[in-house]
């Protein structure tokens, strides 16, 4: 595979349930619909007729403290999901007690839905770079936990993530390595104000991204060639 080296894959994440904490994985399978198992489930506001009906951390900040994981991480299409609550209780994702607690926190009726193609806001894969995060931290004046930005792929790189827009990236050394076509920057919302460890809101994080980075951090991407992406993979621009 030819092309300039961008960096290497530092972290891989998938989020079995939209807005809940993610699973860090050593390898993830890239399919046309995104990374296997990512955002496969979501809670939605049952009486909300809008174009964005999801029940997310914007309505219930504590969602980000719920840790969702597939019981069989190698078979996310069929494996049930178990959730560890902030109190340390382990419950099936469909447990009535879990649903009741989330509805009480939201103050409205909710429902769980499984979406094979993933409950994405726009494109299925989100990428960021260590250089891009460092720019935001420098502008913000303090360190920020990368998990706050809910990226699927964090690339250790000297390239800011904005420099990847429009490029085709290959992962690994094989001639037919999996590849992603990078699109535009990811417009950010109140989700990034939530601390992933405490769910405390800090509006200044969104203010920094909005005022200093045109409200974009990270870049969206879609599959260009399928395969398995692994932590440690070299990332190259495909010419």
N, C-alpha and C positions, 0 to 999 in steps of 0.2 A: 504494500500500500504506500503510495507516494504522498508527499505533501508536508507542509510545515508542522512541526510538533507544537501543540498548544500546551500540553501538560500531561497530567495523569489523573485517573479517577481516585479521589481521596475518600469519598463516601457515597454510598448508594442507599436510598430510602424508598420504601413504598408505604402507602397509607391505606390499610385495609378499609377503614371507615373515614369518610370525609370529615375533617375537622378534629378527629381524634389523633393522639400521638402516633407516630409512625414506627415501622420496623426497620432497623438498619440491617442490610443484608450484604453478604460477601459477593453475591452474584444475583443478577436479575435478568429474566428473559424479556427481550424486546419483541413485541408483536405489533401488528399494524394498529391496534387499538391502544398501544402504550405499553407500559411495563406490567407484566403479568401480576394481577392481584391488586393493582393500585386503584384506590378510590372505588372498589367494587361495591361497597355499601354506602348508603347515606341516609340520614334522617331528614325528613322534610316536614314542613309545617302543613298539616293536613287540610287546613281551611284557607290556605294562602293561594290565590289564583294568579300570582304574579309570574313573571318570566324567571325569577330567581326564588324558588320556594324552599330552598334548603334551610334546614335548621343547623346553624354553624356556631362557631365560637363568637361570632358577633352578637348573637342572641344569648348564648349560654357559654361564657368564657371557660367554665370548668370542663367543657368538652375536650380541651387540649390536654387535660390532665388524665383522661381516660386512655389507657394503653391497650390498643387492639392488636391481636395477633392471630394468625391462622394456626389451628391446632396441628395441621400438617403443612408446614411452610413450603413444601415442594409441590403441593397440589392445591393452590389457592382457588381454583375454579370450583372445587367440590368440598373443600375442607370447611367445617364450621369455624366461626370466629369466637374467640374468648376475649373478654374485656376485663382488665384490672382497673377498678375504680380508684379514685383518689384516696379512699379509705382503706385500700388494700384488698377489698373483696373481689374475688374472681367470679364472673358471671358469663353465661352464654350471651351472645349479642342479642338474641331474641327474648331474654329474660324479662318478664313483666315488671319486675322491680326496677330494672334499669330504665325501661321506657317510662315508668311512672315518675322516677326521679328527674329525668330529663324534661318531661312535660311540666312538672312542677316548677323547675327552674326557668323554663321558657314562658310559663304562664299561658300556654296554649296547647292544643292537641297536636301530637306528632305521630309520625309513622315511619317505619323502616322500609327501605327499598333496596333491592339488589339490581345493579346495572352491570351487565357483563362487559360492556365497552368502557365503563368508568364514568363516574359523576364528575366530569371536569368542567371548569368554568370556561375554558377556551380550548387550547391544544393539550394533548395528553402527557407531555413530558416537560418538566421544568428543570433548567440547568442554571447553575451559578458557578462563579470562580472565586478562589480565595482572594485574588486581587480586587475583584468587584466588591466583596464583603469588606476588605480592608479599606477601600475608598469610603464606604458608608460609615465605618467605624471612625475613621479619621475626621469626617465631617461632623459626626455626631458627638465625638469627644469621649467615647468610652467603648469598651468591647461589647459586642452583641452576639448572643448565642445563635449560631447558624440555623438551629432548628426553628427559630422564630419565623423563618422565611419558607419553610416547608418545601424545600427543594428535593427533587428526586436524585439529581446527580450534582455533587460538588466536585469541581475539578481544581486540583492544585495547579495554579497557573499564574504567570505574570501578566496574562491578558485580562483586562476587565471584561465582564460578561457582555457588555454592550458591543465589544469588538467582535463577538461571535455571530451577531445577527447577519443572516443571509448566507452563512457558510454551511457546508456539509462536513460533518465531523465523523470520523471513523474511530472505533474503539478496539484496541488490540492490534496485534501484528499480522494477523492472517490476511490473505489477499481479499477474501470475501468477509471481512470483519463487519459486525453490525454498525450501522451508520444512522445518524440523525440529521435531518435538515432543520437548521435553526431559523426561527422566525423572529418576531419582534420582541421587545422587552415586555416583562410581565407588569401590568398595571397593578399597583398595590392598594390594599384596603385595610380596614381596621384589624384584620387578623394579625398583622405584623406588630400591633401594639401589645399583644398578649405574651407575657413571659411563659415559655414552655415548661418551667418548673413550678411556677406559682399561679399562673393565669392572671396575675396582676396586670392592669392596663397601664401603658405608658404612651400617651398620645404623641410625645415628642419624637418617637421613632418614626411614625408615619409622617410627621411634619418635616423631619430631615429628608426623608426619601422624596417627598412631594416637592419641597422647595429647592433641593440641591441636585436631584437626579430625575427631574421631570416625572416624578411618581412611578418610576420603573426600577425594579431590582430583579436581576436574573432575566433569563430569556426562555421563551416557549420553544418547543421543538416537536417534530413529528418523525415517525419512523421512515427511513429511506432504504434501509436494508436490515433484515431481521437477524437475530442471533442473541447470544448471551453476553451481557456487559458485566465486567468484574472489577471490583476494587483493585487498584494498582495498574489497570490497563492504561497503556499510552494512548493519548488522544491526539489525532492528527487531522489537519484540514485535507479533505479529499478534493483534488483539483479536477 
